[in-house]
């Protein structure tokens, strides 16, 4: 890899995210070198026809084009991500998973999801904001890691997760209602995405999967989600601020697993129409009042469709470790409602946890090429003896 090629690697749009907030540019350069060798040499990845080719060509005076001898095959960035996480991915039917705290989580009974869902499952982001300022998702300015906005980092982490596991990804720039808060668009946009997929996994931009190596199929097996369950979402904390009008902990729709069955469309239709009060008296107030569509759900829909909704444990699918007072620490799904800036930090940690072991392994495998062990020598004056 030449200096120019390394420089191009370092300047890739998303690469700064891979070095974390405390790392230096030199680590980024080293990362490029490590990944290039780790992917192509250590893993012996064949250059398939689908791989992009960076062909440096020159033209003679006769107009004929000749391939430069320094041409080299380039692995697309998404392929690099897949290969980096390839050895870390957990089998969807694995009977157990040990988290970072050493707690063992076991799948109850036999797994229901045994084959990859692939593009039948879509990871969904929805937003009405322009997000075109520096450091935001749709900015025309190349990202500087220090300036990357945490919510845009969250969405890119969702995209990365879809790449790792071969899922579809959709980012909907949603239209808005004229008579209610923009957040209500989430309901119809989720239903819209469902029309072309078997399963929609929606995440708020401040939500992030803690273990990118865990496929959604494994999580659905772990939570024992049935194929006929229309919607799964997390419980809210058991705090007064998060309870519905009946005094029960609400539901949080910042992370939803939605399945394409007839009942789902009925539920989403009634949810979208809730503020019109044709079915649910008193729902109009949730057009604008916080938490809008979420509290409309928690106060009305969750009771009518109690048998159709699977409530996921708050400790596993909501919250974050710093929110200790809530009892919701987000073992698998971190949702940073009050400290959204943590989303960016978790994403950086997720990536570092993948490539740091790969870098160390490559170093260990090739240390004979650049490590001199002189511990058996002595230093005497100006000499090594």
C-alpha positions in Angstrom: 0.0 0.0 0.0 1.6 3.3 -1.1 1.4 6.5 0.9 -1.2 7.9 -1.5 -3.3 4.8 -1.1 -3.0 5.0 2.7 -3.9 8.7 2.6 -7.0 7.9 0.5 -8.0 5.3 3.0 -7.6 7.6 6.0 -9.7 10.2 4.2 -12.6 7.8 3.5 -15.9 9.4 4.6 -16.5 7.2 7.6 -13.0 6.1 8.6 -12.5 8.8 11.3 -15.2 7.1 13.3 -13.1 4.0 13.5 -10.3 5.6 15.6 -12.4 6.8 18.5 -12.4 10.2 20.1 -9.0 9.8 21.9 -7.0 8.3 19.0 -4.6 9.9 16.7 -4.2 10.1 12.9 -1.3 7.7 13.0 -3.7 5.0 14.4 -6.0 5.7 11.4 -3.1 5.2 9.0 -2.1 2.0 10.8 -5.7 0.8 10.7 -5.7 1.1 6.9 -2.6 -0.9 6.6 -3.9 -3.6 9.0 -7.3 -3.9 7.4 -5.8 -4.1 3.9 -3.6 -7.0 4.9 -6.0 -8.6 7.4 -8.7 -8.7 4.8 -6.8 -9.7 1.7 -3.8 -11.6 3.1 -4.7 -13.0 6.4 -8.2 -14.1 5.4 -7.1 -14.9 1.8 -10.2 -13.2 0.4 -10.5 -13.8 -3.3 -11.0 -10.8 -5.5 -14.4 -11.6 -7.0 -15.9 -10.0 -10.1 -18.1 -7.8 -7.8 -15.1 -6.1 -6.3 -14.3 -2.7 -7.5 -11.1 -2.2 -9.4 -9.0 0.9 -9.2 -7.4 1.0 -12.6 -4.7 3.6 -13.1 -4.5 4.0 -16.9 -2.4 6.2 -19.1 -2.8 7.0 -22.8 -0.1 6.9 -25.4 0.1 9.5 -28.1 -1.7 7.0 -30.4 -4.7 7.2 -28.0 -4.5 3.7 -26.8 -5.1 3.1 -23.1 -2.7 1.0 -21.1 -3.2 -0.3 -17.5 -0.6 1.1 -15.1 1.5 -1.7 -13.6 0.8 -0.1 -10.1 -2.9 -0.9 -10.4 -4.3 -2.7 -7.4 -7.7 -4.2 -6.6 -9.7 -2.2 -4.0 -12.1 -3.9 -1.6 -15.3 -1.9 -1.3 -15.8 -0.3 2.1 -19.0 -2.4 2.8 -17.1 -5.6 2.0 -14.3 -4.4 4.4 -16.9 -4.0 7.1 -18.4 -7.5 6.5 -15.0 -9.2 6.5 -13.9 -7.3 9.7 -16.9 -8.5 11.6 -17.1 -11.9 9.8 -15.2 -13.8 12.4 -17.0 -12.1 15.3 -20.6 -12.7 14.2 -22.7 -14.9 16.5 -24.6 -17.7 15.0 -28.3 -16.9 15.1 -29.0 -20.3 16.6 -26.3 -20.1 19.3 -27.7 -21.3 22.6 -26.0 -18.5 24.6 -24.2 -15.2 24.6 -22.0 -13.7 27.2 -22.1 -9.9 27.5 -19.3 -7.6 28.5 -20.2 -7.9 32.2 -19.8 -11.7 32.0 -23.5 -12.4 32.3 -24.7 -15.4 30.2 -27.9 -15.0 28.2 -29.5 -18.2 27.0 -32.1 -18.7 24.2 -35.2 -20.3 25.7 -36.1 -23.5 24.0 -35.6 -24.1 20.3 -34.8 -21.1 18.1 -37.6 -20.1 15.7 -35.4 -18.1 13.3 -32.8 -20.6 11.8 -32.0 -19.1 8.4 -30.8 -15.6 7.6 -33.6 -13.1 6.9 -31.3 -11.1 4.5 -33.1 -8.3 2.6 -36.5 -9.5 3.9 -35.6 -7.6 7.1 -35.0 -3.8 6.9 -33.2 -1.6 9.4 -35.2 1.6 9.4 -34.4 5.2 10.2 -37.0 8.0 9.9 -36.4 11.7 10.3 -37.9 15.0 9.1 -34.9 17.2 9.8 -32.6 18.4 7.0 -29.5 17.0 8.7 -27.3 18.8 6.2 -25.1 20.8 8.6 -21.4 20.0 9.1 -21.1 16.7 10.9 -24.6 15.6 10.1 -25.7 12.7 7.9 -26.6 14.5 4.7 -23.8 17.2 4.9 -21.8 17.8 1.8 -18.8 18.4 3.9 -16.5 15.5 4.6 -16.9 14.3 8.2 -14.4 15.4 10.9 -14.9 12.9 13.7 -14.7 15.7 16.4 -17.6 17.4 14.7 -19.8 14.4 13.9 -23.2 14.9 15.5 -24.2 12.0 17.8 -27.6 11.5 16.2 -26.1 11.1 12.7 -23.6 8.8 14.2 -26.5 6.7 15.5 -28.0 6.4 12.0 -24.7 5.4 10.4 -24.3 2.8 13.1 -27.7 1.4 12.0 -26.5 1.3 8.4 -23.3 -0.4 9.4 -25.3 -3.1 11.3 -27.4 -3.8 8.2 -24.1 -4.3 6.2 -22.7 -6.7 8.7 -25.7 -9.0 8.6 -26.8 -8.5 5.0 -30.1 -6.8 5.9 -31.8 -4.1 3.8 -31.4 -0.5 5.1 -33.8 2.4 4.6 -33.5 6.0 5.7 -36.8 7.8 5.1 -36.9 11.5 5.0 -40.4 11.8 6.1 -43.2 14.2 5.2 -45.0 15.8 8.2 -48.6 16.3 9.3 -49.9 19.8 9.3 -52.0 19.2 12.5 -49.6 17.4 14.7 -46.0 17.0 15.8 -43.5 15.6 13.1 -42.8 12.6 15.3 -46.2 11.2 14.3 -44.8 10.5 10.9 -43.0 7.5 12.4 -46.2 5.5 12.4 -47.1 5.8 8.7 -43.4 5.6 7.6 -42.9 2.3 9.5 -46.0 0.9 7.8 -44.8 2.2 4.5 -41.5 0.3 4.9 -43.3 -2.9 5.9 -45.0 -3.2 2.5 -41.8 -4.4 0.9 -40.3 -6.4 3.8 -41.2 -9.2 6.1 -39.8 -7.5 9.2 -39.1 -3.9 9.9 -36.7 -3.0 12.7 -37.1 0.7 13.6 -34.6 2.6 15.7 -34.6 6.1 16.9 -31.4 8.0 16.0 -30.3 8.0 19.7 -30.6 4.2 19.9 -27.8 1.8 19.0 -27.2 -1.9 19.1 -24.5 -2.6 21.7 -23.2 -5.8 20.1 -23.1 -5.4 16.3 -22.0 -9.0 16.0 -25.4 -10.2 17.3 -27.8 -10.8 14.4 -31.4 -9.7 14.8 -32.4 -13.3 14.3 -30.5 -14.2 17.5 -32.2 -11.4 19.5 -35.6 -12.4 18.2 -34.9 -16.0 19.3 -33.6 -14.8 22.6 -36.7 -12.7 23.2 -38.8 -15.6 22.0 -40.6 -13.5 19.4 -43.2 -15.5 17.5 -43.6 -15.2 13.8 -47.2 -14.2 14.3 -46.4 -11.4 16.7 -47.2 -8.0 15.0 -45.1 -5.7 17.1 -42.4 -6.0 19.8 -41.2 -3.0 21.7 -39.6 -2.2 25.1 -41.2 -1.3 28.4 -40.4 2.1 29.9 -38.8 2.5 33.3 -41.0 2.0 36.3 -40.8 5.7 37.2 -43.7 8.2 37.7 -42.5 10.3 34.7 -42.7 7.2 32.4 -46.1 5.9 33.5 -49.3 6.2 31.5 -52.6 7.6 32.7 -53.5 4.3 34.4 -50.3 4.3 36.4 -48.5 1.6 34.4 -45.0 1.9 32.8 -45.5 3.0 29.2 -44.0 1.4 26.1 -41.1 2.9 24.2 -41.3 2.9 20.4 -37.7 4.0 19.9 -37.0 0.4 19.1 -39.6 -1.7 17.4 -39.6 -5.1 15.7 -42.6 -5.1 13.3 -43.8 -8.1 11.3 -45.7 -8.1 8.1 -49.0 -9.7 8.9 -52.5 -8.5 8.5 -53.0 -7.5 12.1 -50.1 -5.2 12.0 -51.8 -3.0 9.4 -54.9 -2.8 11.5 -52.9 -1.7 14.5 -50.9 0.9 12.6 -54.0 2.4 11.0 -55.7 2.8 14.4 -52.5 4.2 15.8 -52.2 6.9 13.1 -55.9 7.8 13.5 -55.8 7.9 17.3 -55.7 11.7 17.6 -58.8 12.0 15.4 -60.8 10.4 18.3 -63.0 8.2 16.0 -62.0 5.3 18.2 -60.1 6.6 21.2 -61.7 9.4 23.1 -59.2 11.9 24.6 -56.4 11.0 22.2 -56.4 14.4 20.5 -54.2 15.9 23.2 -51.3 13.7 22.1 -51.1 15.5 18.8 -48.5 17.9 20.3 -48.2 16.9 24.0 -45.0 15.1 24.9 -44.5 12.1 24.3 -47.0 12.4 21.4 -47.4 9.2 19.4 -45.6 7.1 22.1 -48.0 8.2 24.8 -51.0 7.8 22.4 -49.8 4.2 22.0 -49.2 3.7 25.7 -52.6 5.0 26.8 -54.8 3.5 24.1 -53.3 1.0 21.6 -51.4 -1.1 24.1 -54.6 -2.0 25.9 -56.7 -2.8 22.9 -54.0 -4.9 21.4 -52.4 -6.3 24.5 -52.3 -9.9 23.1 -50.7 -8.7 19.9 -47.8 -6.8 21.4 -44.7 -8.4 22.9 -43.1 -6.1 25.6 -39.3 -6.5 25.7 -37.5 -6.1 29.0 -36.5 -2.5 29.7 -33.2 -3.7 31.1 -32.3 -5.3 27.8 -33.9 -3.2 25.1 -34.1 0.3 26.5 -31.9 2.8 28.5 -28.2 2.8 29.1 -25.8 2.0 31.9 -25.4 5.6 33.0 -29.2 5.7 33.7 -28.8 3.6 36.9 -31.8 5.2 38.6 -34.2 3.9 35.9 -33.3 0.2 36.1 -33.0 0.2 32.3 -29.4 -0.3 31.3 -29.8 -1.4 27.7 -27.9 -4.7 27.7 -28.5 -5.3 24.0 -30.1 -2.0 22.8 -28.9 1.3 24.2 -31.4 4.1 24.0 -29.9 7.3 25.2 -33.0 9.4 25.8 -31.4 12.0 28.2 -27.7 11.7 27.2 -27.9 11.4 23.4 -24.2 12.3 23.0 -23.4 8.8 24.3 -24.6 7.3 21.1 -21.5 8.5 19.3 -19.2 7.0 22.0 -20.9 3.6 21.9 -20.5 3.5 18.1 -16.8 4.3 18.4 -16.4 1.6 21.1 -18.3 -1.0 18.9 -15.9 -0.4 16.0 -12.8 -0.4 18.1 -13.8 -3.7 19.7 -13.9 -5.2 16.3 -10.7 -4.0 14.7 -8.4 -3.7 17.7 -8.2 -7.6 18.1 -7.7 -7.9 14.3 -4.9 -5.4 14.5 -3.3 -7.2 17.4 -3.7 -10.6 15.7 -2.0 -9.4 12.6 0.9 -7.9 14.7 1.3 -11.2 16.5 1.2 -13.3 13.3 3.9 -11.1 11.7 6.1 -10.0 14.6 9.0 -12.0 13.3 9.3 -9.4 10.5 9.7 -6.4 12.7 10.4 -7.4 16.3 13.9 -7.8 17.5 14.3 -9.5 20.9 17.5 -8.3 22.4 16.7 -9.1 26.0 19.5 -11.6 26.1 22.0 -8.9 25.3 23.7 -6.4 27.7 24.3 -2.8 27.4 27.8 -1.9 28.3 28.9 1.7 27.8 28.3 2.5 24.2 28.0 -1.1 23.1 25.4 -3.9 22.9 27.1 -7.1 24.0 
